[in-house]
Amino acid sequence: MSSAKRPVPDSKATRRVVYSEFGNPESPALERAVPDLPPAQQNLRVQASRKGRKGKTVTVVSGFQSSSETLVALLKQLKTQCGAGGTVKENEIEVQGDHAKKLLEILTQLGYKAKISGG
């Protein structure tokens, strides 16, 4: 018996595509482009939600059609004006607390078309 072990294949060899009908799925050319619309052409919904958050109220702003860099910059501005934390998840901005009216005012001042959704 030989005591030599088989070499461990590197990570590049394990992800090797043998056949693909439509090209490499990890190619940056196949990623969908996100249209970066101006604020006046975006219809936003502002809604206070507690679902799936263990009873904590979070204000969710949805309907964005812009890049993630734009959303992060907007989130920072909204968090400082509301004095709360928040995050960007799946093209939605979440701000901790019930700030629906305040966010609606701020977004309309910035030129977005926003409405309060839900009750």
C-alpha positions as CSV (number, residue, x, y, z in Angstrom):
1,M,0.0,0.0,0.0
2,S,1.1,3.5,-0.7
3,S,0.9,6.1,2.0
4,A,0.6,9.0,-0.4
5,K,-2.7,10.7,-0.3
6,R,-4.5,12.2,-3.3
7,P,-4.0,15.9,-3.7
8,V,-6.9,18.1,-2.7
9,P,-8.3,19.9,-5.7
10,D,-8.2,23.7,-5.5
11,S,-11.4,25.7,-5.4
12,K,-11.0,26.8,-9.0
13,A,-11.1,23.2,-10.2
14,T,-14.2,22.3,-8.2
15,R,-16.2,25.2,-9.7
16,R,-15.2,24.3,-13.3
17,V,-18.1,24.4,-15.7
18,V,-17.9,21.5,-18.1
19,Y,-20.8,22.6,-20.4
20,S,-23.1,25.6,-20.3
21,E,-25.6,26.3,-23.0
22,F,-25.9,30.1,-22.3
23,G,-22.4,31.0,-21.2
24,N,-20.9,31.4,-17.8
25,P,-23.6,32.1,-15.1
26,E,-21.1,34.0,-13.0
27,S,-20.2,36.4,-15.7
28,P,-20.8,40.0,-14.9
29,A,-22.3,40.5,-18.4
30,L,-25.3,38.4,-17.4
31,E,-26.2,40.5,-14.3
32,R,-29.3,42.6,-14.6
33,A,-28.7,46.3,-14.8
34,V,-30.6,48.3,-12.2
35,P,-32.0,51.5,-13.9
36,D,-31.0,54.5,-11.8
37,L,-34.1,56.6,-12.3
38,P,-34.3,60.2,-11.1
39,P,-36.3,60.8,-7.9
40,A,-39.2,62.4,-9.7
41,Q,-39.9,59.2,-11.7
42,Q,-39.9,56.8,-8.7
43,N,-43.1,55.9,-6.9
44,L,-42.3,55.0,-3.3
45,R,-44.4,53.4,-0.6
46,V,-43.8,54.2,3.1
47,Q,-45.2,51.8,5.6
48,A,-44.8,50.9,9.3
49,S,-44.5,47.2,9.8
50,R,-44.0,44.8,12.7
51,K,-44.3,41.5,10.9
52,G,-41.4,39.1,11.6
53,R,-39.5,41.6,13.8
54,K,-40.6,40.3,17.3
55,G,-43.0,43.2,17.9
56,K,-40.5,45.9,17.0
57,T,-41.9,48.6,14.7
58,V,-39.9,49.4,11.5
59,T,-40.7,51.9,8.8
60,V,-40.1,50.3,5.4
61,V,-39.7,52.5,2.2
62,S,-40.1,50.3,-0.9
63,G,-40.3,50.9,-4.7
64,F,-36.8,52.1,-5.3
65,Q,-35.3,51.8,-8.8
66,S,-31.8,52.9,-8.2
67,S,-28.4,51.4,-7.4
68,S,-27.4,50.2,-4.0
69,E,-24.8,53.0,-3.6
70,T,-27.6,55.6,-4.0
71,L,-29.8,53.7,-1.5
72,V,-27.0,53.6,1.1
73,A,-26.4,57.4,0.7
74,L,-30.1,58.1,1.1
75,L,-30.4,55.7,4.1
76,K,-27.6,57.6,5.9
77,Q,-29.4,60.9,5.4
78,L,-32.8,59.4,6.5
79,K,-31.2,57.8,9.6
80,T,-29.6,61.1,10.7
81,Q,-32.8,63.1,10.3
82,C,-34.9,60.5,12.2
83,G,-32.3,59.8,14.8
84,A,-32.6,56.1,14.4
85,G,-30.8,53.0,13.0
86,G,-31.7,51.3,9.8
87,T,-30.6,49.1,6.9
88,V,-31.0,48.4,3.2
89,K,-32.5,45.0,2.3
90,E,-33.5,43.9,-1.2
91,N,-34.0,47.5,-2.6
92,E,-35.9,48.5,0.4
93,I,-34.9,50.9,3.2
94,E,-35.8,50.0,6.7
95,V,-35.6,52.6,9.5
96,Q,-36.1,51.5,13.1
97,G,-39.2,53.0,14.7
98,D,-42.4,54.5,13.5
99,H,-41.2,57.4,11.3
100,A,-43.7,57.1,8.4
101,K,-44.9,60.8,8.4
102,K,-41.4,62.2,8.9
103,L,-39.9,60.0,6.2
104,L,-42.7,61.0,3.8
105,E,-41.9,64.7,4.4
106,I,-38.2,64.2,3.9
107,L,-38.6,62.1,0.7
108,T,-41.0,64.6,-0.9
109,Q,-38.5,67.4,-0.1
110,L,-35.9,65.4,-1.9
111,G,-38.1,65.1,-5.0
112,Y,-39.4,61.6,-4.6
113,K,-43.1,60.7,-5.2
114,A,-44.0,58.9,-2.0
115,K,-47.2,57.8,-0.3
116,I,-48.0,56.2,3.0
117,S,-49.2,52.7,2.6
118,G,-51.1,50.6,5.0
119,G,-52.9,51.7,8.2
